[in-house]
Amino acid sequence: MKRLALHLFFAFLAGSGWLVPLAKAQDHYQAGAYGDYFRIDQTGTNMAGLGGRVGYKVFPGFVERCLSTGCTVTVANSNLKVLHGLAGPKIIGGHHAIRPFLTLKGGFINFQLNSKPASFGQFTTSVQNLRSNNVSAVLYPALGAEGHLGPIGLRLEAGDEMYFAGTTHHNVRLAFGPFLRF
């Protein structure tokens, strides 16, 4: 099973252009991309997108459901755009190739209505206009696991992204993607 997972992992990396020769990882920094699923429970809206992650090691390590037949899933561009900005510590369990972790992040969330498709240009405009937009505080406890072979790894994370706008709003968030350790 481990060998099959390893082959699938390298096939994914080779097909996506992430496979590059690197020296032995020192594990002080991490950078990666991820696919993100965010469910806004108040409206029943499922959001999917891409994100980026960077990290720095400060301390050494510690010792849509379908029930009936014939269901269809429709993916469409939405005018609702969500911008997350989170930062916080990650506590890693163990020094093995597959390591569980806990994290507690704080930051902001910004909801915008924009009919333009999501692009890098729209992202930079959203960041530049944060002061003039409605921004809510966020607390994000999560748990997950990351596995690596040398400098290349995969990470899975699940948590409750709670934002505070009048009352506390609980929202499921899942993230999965590759990362590089250096």
C-alpha positions in Angstrom: 0.0 0.0 0.0 2.8 2.4 0.8 4.5 1.6 -2.5 1.3 2.3 -4.4 0.8 5.6 -2.6 4.4 6.5 -3.3 4.0 5.8 -7.1 0.8 7.8 -7.2 2.4 10.7 -5.4 5.4 10.8 -7.9 3.1 10.4 -10.9 1.1 13.4 -9.6 4.3 15.4 -9.1 5.8 14.5 -12.5 2.5 15.4 -14.3 2.1 18.7 -12.5 5.7 20.0 -13.0 6.5 19.9 -9.2 9.2 17.3 -9.5 12.5 19.2 -9.5 16.0 18.0 -8.3 16.8 19.5 -4.9 19.5 18.9 -2.3 18.7 17.1 1.0 16.0 19.1 2.8 16.9 20.9 6.0 13.3 21.3 7.0 13.5 24.9 8.1 11.2 26.4 5.5 8.2 25.0 3.7 6.4 26.4 0.6 3.5 24.8 -1.2 0.2 25.1 -3.1 -3.1 23.5 -2.1 -6.6 22.9 -3.2 -9.1 24.4 -0.7 -12.7 23.4 0.1 -14.6 25.9 2.2 -18.3 25.4 3.2 -20.3 28.5 4.2 -22.9 26.8 6.4 -25.1 29.9 6.7 -26.0 29.8 3.0 -25.2 26.2 2.2 -22.5 27.3 -0.3 -19.5 25.1 -1.2 -16.5 27.1 -2.3 -13.4 25.5 -3.9 -10.2 27.3 -4.9 -6.4 27.3 -4.9 -4.1 28.7 -2.3 -0.5 29.1 -1.3 1.3 28.4 1.9 4.7 29.3 3.4 6.1 28.3 6.7 9.2 28.6 8.9 10.3 26.2 11.6 10.8 28.3 14.8 11.4 25.4 17.3 12.7 21.9 16.9 10.0 19.2 16.5 8.0 17.7 19.4 8.6 14.0 20.6 -21.2 17.2 -0.8 -23.0 14.1 0.0 -25.5 12.5 -2.4 -28.0 9.9 -1.1 -30.2 9.1 -4.1 -29.2 7.5 -7.4 -28.6 9.6 -10.4 -27.2 12.6 -8.5 -25.2 15.2 -10.4 -22.7 17.7 -9.2 -22.5 21.1 -11.0 -19.5 23.3 -10.8 -20.0 27.0 -11.8 -18.1 30.2 -11.4 -19.7 32.2 -8.5 -19.9 35.9 -8.1 -19.0 35.3 -4.4 -15.3 35.4 -3.8 -13.7 34.5 -0.4 -10.2 35.8 0.6 -8.6 34.1 3.7 -5.5 35.4 5.5 -4.3 33.1 8.3 -1.2 32.7 10.4 -0.3 30.7 13.5 1.7 27.9 15.1 1.7 24.3 14.0 2.6 21.6 16.6 4.0 18.5 14.8 4.0 15.0 16.4 7.1 12.9 15.7 10.0 12.9 13.3 8.8 10.2 10.9 8.0 10.5 7.2 4.3 10.8 8.0 3.6 13.3 10.9 0.3 14.3 12.5 -0.1 18.0 13.5 -2.3 20.4 15.2 -2.6 24.1 14.3 -4.3 27.2 15.7 -4.4 30.1 13.3 -5.9 33.6 13.5 -6.5 36.1 10.8 -9.2 37.5 8.6 -11.8 36.6 6.0 -13.2 38.8 3.3 -16.3 38.1 1.3 -16.8 40.0 -2.0 -19.3 40.0 -4.8 -17.4 40.2 -8.1 -18.6 38.9 -11.5 -15.0 38.7 -12.9 -13.4 35.2 -13.0 -10.8 34.4 -10.3 -7.3 35.3 -11.5 -4.0 36.5 -10.1 -4.9 40.1 -11.1 -8.2 39.8 -9.2 -6.3 38.4 -6.2 -3.9 41.4 -6.1 -6.8 43.8 -6.4 -8.6 42.1 -3.6 -5.6 42.4 -1.3 -5.0 46.0 -2.2 -8.7 46.9 -1.4 -8.9 45.1 1.9 -9.0 48.3 4.0 -12.1 49.5 2.1 -13.9 46.1 2.3 -15.8 44.3 5.0 -13.2 42.1 6.9 -14.1 39.8 9.7 -11.8 38.2 12.3 -11.1 34.5 12.1 -10.0 31.7 14.5 -9.1 28.4 12.8 -8.3 25.3 14.9 -7.3 22.4 12.7 -5.6 19.0 12.6 -4.0 17.1 9.8 -1.1 15.0 8.6 1.8 15.6 6.3 4.1 13.1 4.7 7.4 13.6 2.8 10.1 11.9 0.9 13.2 14.1 1.1 12.2 17.7 0.2 8.9 16.9 -1.4 5.7 16.2 0.6 1.9 16.1 0.7 -0.3 17.8 3.4 -3.9 17.2 4.4 -5.6 19.6 6.8 -9.2 19.8 8.2 -10.6 22.4 10.6 -13.3 24.8 11.6 -12.8 28.2 10.2 -14.8 30.4 12.7 -15.4 34.0 11.6 -17.0 36.6 13.8 -19.6 38.9 12.2 -22.2 39.6 14.8 -22.1 36.0 16.0 -19.7 33.2 15.6 -20.1 31.4 12.2 -18.6 27.8 12.0 -17.5 26.6 8.6 -15.8 23.4 7.5 -12.5 23.9 5.7 -10.4 21.1 4.0 -7.0 21.7 2.3 -4.8 19.2 0.4 -1.7 19.8 -1.6 2.1 19.4 -2.2 4.9 21.2 -0.5 8.6 21.6 -0.7 10.9 21.5 2.4 14.2 23.5 2.3 
